[in-house]
């Protein structure tokens, strides 16, 4: 039975230091995959990542930090008046009180 070790660096795109470190680790072959923080990574960062050979990628979906990638009108029950996601605690409170529309999180 063959075994392999997958070393994943989470949250690509979160901030400049994390993104630069993940790119450096990927370029050197020190990691085998990264998950892209969907609502943080920008097109320039994604382009740099796309140029890395032999790196597997996946999407890290996020409903509690930053701003959504969807239009605000489509997720209005899970964002505050500034257009940012509610914190996990506040989102849970809203969900339990019936204030989160299912279509906003699916």
C-alpha positions as CSV (number, residue, x, y, z in Angstrom):
1,X,0.0,0.0,0.0
2,X,1.5,3.3,-1.1
3,X,1.4,6.2,1.3
4,X,1.9,9.9,0.7
5,X,2.2,12.9,2.9
6,X,0.3,16.0,1.9
7,X,1.5,19.3,3.4
8,X,-1.1,22.0,3.0
9,X,-0.7,25.7,3.6
10,X,-4.2,27.1,4.4
11,X,-5.5,30.6,3.7
12,X,-3.6,31.7,0.5
13,X,-4.5,35.3,0.0
14,X,-5.3,36.2,3.6
15,X,-2.6,38.8,3.8
16,X,0.7,39.7,2.1
17,X,3.1,37.9,4.6
18,X,1.0,34.6,4.4
19,X,0.7,34.7,0.7
20,X,4.3,35.4,0.1
21,X,5.3,32.6,2.5
22,X,3.0,30.2,0.8
23,X,4.4,31.1,-2.7
24,X,8.0,30.7,-1.4
25,X,7.2,27.3,0.2
26,X,5.4,26.2,-3.0
27,X,8.2,27.3,-5.3
28,X,10.7,25.3,-3.1
29,X,8.5,22.2,-3.1
30,X,8.1,22.4,0.7
31,X,4.3,22.1,0.5
32,X,2.2,20.0,-1.8
33,X,-1.0,22.0,-1.7
34,X,-2.7,25.3,-0.6
35,X,-6.2,26.3,-0.1
36,X,-7.2,29.7,-1.5
37,X,-9.2,31.9,0.7
38,X,-11.9,32.7,-1.8
39,X,-12.8,36.2,-0.7
40,X,-9.3,37.4,0.0
41,X,-7.0,36.3,-2.9
42,X,-6.6,38.8,-5.7
43,X,-6.0,38.1,-9.4
44,X,-2.3,39.0,-9.2
45,X,-1.7,36.5,-6.4
46,X,-3.7,33.9,-8.2
47,X,-1.6,34.5,-11.3
48,X,1.6,34.0,-9.3
49,X,0.2,30.8,-7.8
50,X,-0.8,29.5,-11.2
51,X,2.8,29.7,-12.3
52,X,4.0,27.3,-9.5
53,X,4.5,23.8,-10.8
54,X,3.3,20.7,-9.0
55,X,1.1,22.5,-6.4
56,X,-2.5,21.3,-5.8
57,X,-5.1,23.9,-4.9
58,X,-8.5,24.0,-3.4
59,X,-10.9,26.7,-2.2
60,X,-11.4,27.7,1.4
61,X,-14.9,29.1,1.6
62,X,-15.4,31.7,4.2
63,X,-18.7,33.1,5.7
64,X,-17.3,35.0,8.7
65,X,-14.4,37.3,7.7
66,X,-14.0,40.0,5.1
67,X,-16.5,40.8,2.4
68,X,-18.3,38.3,0.2
69,X,-17.5,37.6,-3.5
70,X,-21.2,37.7,-4.3
71,X,-23.2,40.9,-4.7
72,X,-24.3,42.2,-1.4
73,X,-28.0,41.9,-2.4
74,X,-27.6,38.2,-2.8
75,X,-26.2,37.6,0.7
76,X,-27.8,40.5,2.7
77,X,-28.8,38.3,5.6
78,X,-25.2,37.4,6.4
79,X,-23.5,40.8,6.1
80,X,-23.6,43.9,8.2
81,X,-24.3,47.5,7.1
82,X,-20.7,47.9,5.9
83,X,-21.0,44.9,3.6
84,X,-18.7,42.7,5.7
85,X,-19.6,39.2,7.0
86,X,-20.9,39.0,10.6
87,X,-18.5,37.4,13.0
88,X,-19.1,33.7,13.6
89,X,-20.8,34.5,17.0
90,X,-23.1,37.1,15.5
91,X,-23.8,34.9,12.5
92,X,-24.8,32.1,14.8
93,X,-27.1,34.4,16.8
94,X,-28.7,35.6,13.6
95,X,-29.1,32.0,12.4
96,X,-30.6,30.8,15.6
97,X,-33.1,33.7,15.6
98,X,-34.2,32.9,12.1
99,X,-32.6,36.0,10.5
100,X,-30.3,34.1,8.0
101,X,-31.9,33.2,4.7
102,X,-30.8,29.7,3.6
103,X,-30.2,30.9,0.1
104,X,-27.5,33.3,1.4
105,X,-25.4,30.4,2.7
106,X,-25.9,27.7,0.0
